[in-house]
Structure formats: structure tokens, C-alpha cells
């Protein structure tokens, strides 16, 4: 992995952790898993499929990911399973 890519990945992980520690959701984009939306990761460790409204002003929940899907998402993206609830 290139030095700049490592630096960017470290910074993204820092941002993710600080966002979760602050009690907010962190957005994950994975078009292979869900092409038309995104995944919100929450401080309690859960993840939900989300989609933007037609006017693109708000997001709404499609469904909560299963425990297996969350584990697969964490493994695929190298995300630590830290819970801040």
C-alpha cells in the first residue's frame, strides 16, 4: 500500500472512532453491498442500510444489518468492532 493511502486510511479510522465516540453515526459507502445507498454504523455497534429521499434532503432506514452482515462488513473494510454506547 502506498504511503499516502496508508495515511488516508489512518485518518479515516481516526475520524470514524471520534465520530462514534461523540455518539454520532459513521457513514460507510459500499456499492458492492448496497448500490443505491449507504450504511450507517452506530456507536452501539449496529449498522443500518440507508437511502437518500428523492429530494436528497434526508436519509431513511431500509433495514438493520444482521449480526453476520455486520461481521462481514467489518472484515471487508478492516473496521474494529468497538462499541461506544
C-alpha positions as CSV (number, residue, x, y, z in Angstrom):
1,X,0.0,0.0,0.0
2,X,1.3,3.4,-0.9
3,X,2.4,5.8,1.9
4,X,-0.4,8.4,1.1
5,X,-3.0,5.7,1.1
6,X,-1.9,4.4,4.5
7,X,-2.0,8.0,5.8
8,X,-5.5,8.5,4.4
9,X,-6.7,5.1,5.9
10,X,-5.3,6.0,9.3
11,X,-7.1,9.4,9.2
12,X,-10.4,7.8,8.2
13,X,-10.2,5.4,11.1
14,X,-9.4,8.3,13.5
15,X,-12.4,10.1,12.1
16,X,-14.6,7.0,12.4
17,X,-13.6,6.5,16.0
18,X,-14.1,10.1,17.0
19,X,-17.5,10.2,15.3
20,X,-18.6,7.1,17.1
21,X,-17.2,8.3,20.5
22,X,-19.2,11.5,20.0
23,X,-22.4,9.5,19.8
24,X,-22.9,10.0,16.0
25,X,-23.3,7.6,13.1
26,X,-20.5,7.0,10.7
27,X,-21.4,6.5,7.0
28,X,-19.8,3.7,5.1
29,X,-20.2,3.5,1.3
30,X,-20.1,0.0,-0.2
31,X,-21.7,-0.2,-3.7
32,X,-21.0,-3.9,-3.9
33,X,-23.2,-4.5,-0.9
34,X,-25.8,-1.8,-1.5
35,X,-25.6,0.1,-4.7
36,X,-28.3,2.7,-4.2
37,X,-27.4,3.9,-0.7
38,X,-25.0,3.7,2.2
39,X,-24.6,2.1,5.6
40,X,-24.7,3.9,8.9
41,X,-22.6,2.5,11.7
42,X,-23.8,3.4,15.2
43,X,-21.9,3.7,18.5
44,X,-23.8,0.6,19.8
45,X,-22.1,-1.4,17.0
46,X,-25.2,-1.8,14.9
47,X,-25.3,-1.0,11.2
48,X,-28.3,0.1,9.1
49,X,-28.8,0.3,5.3
50,X,-29.8,3.9,4.5
51,X,-31.0,5.6,1.4
52,X,-31.5,9.3,0.5
53,X,-35.0,10.6,-0.1
54,X,-36.0,11.5,-3.7
55,X,-35.3,15.2,-3.0
56,X,-31.9,14.1,-1.4
57,X,-32.5,16.2,1.7
58,X,-32.9,13.4,4.2
59,X,-32.0,9.8,4.7
60,X,-34.3,7.0,5.7
61,X,-33.6,3.5,7.0
62,X,-34.1,0.5,4.7
63,X,-33.2,-2.2,7.3
64,X,-30.8,-3.2,10.1
65,X,-28.0,-5.4,9.1
66,X,-27.9,-8.9,10.6
67,X,-25.0,-9.8,13.0
68,X,-23.4,-11.8,10.2
69,X,-23.7,-8.9,7.8
70,X,-22.1,-6.6,10.3
71,X,-19.2,-9.0,10.9
72,X,-18.7,-9.3,7.1
73,X,-18.7,-5.5,6.7
74,X,-16.2,-5.1,9.5
75,X,-13.9,-7.7,8.0
76,X,-14.2,-6.4,4.4
77,X,-13.4,-2.8,5.5
78,X,-11.0,-3.6,8.3
79,X,-13.2,-2.0,10.9
80,X,-12.6,-2.7,14.6
81,X,-15.7,-3.8,16.5
82,X,-15.7,-1.1,19.1
83,X,-18.9,-0.2,20.9
84,X,-19.4,3.3,22.4
85,X,-23.0,3.0,23.7
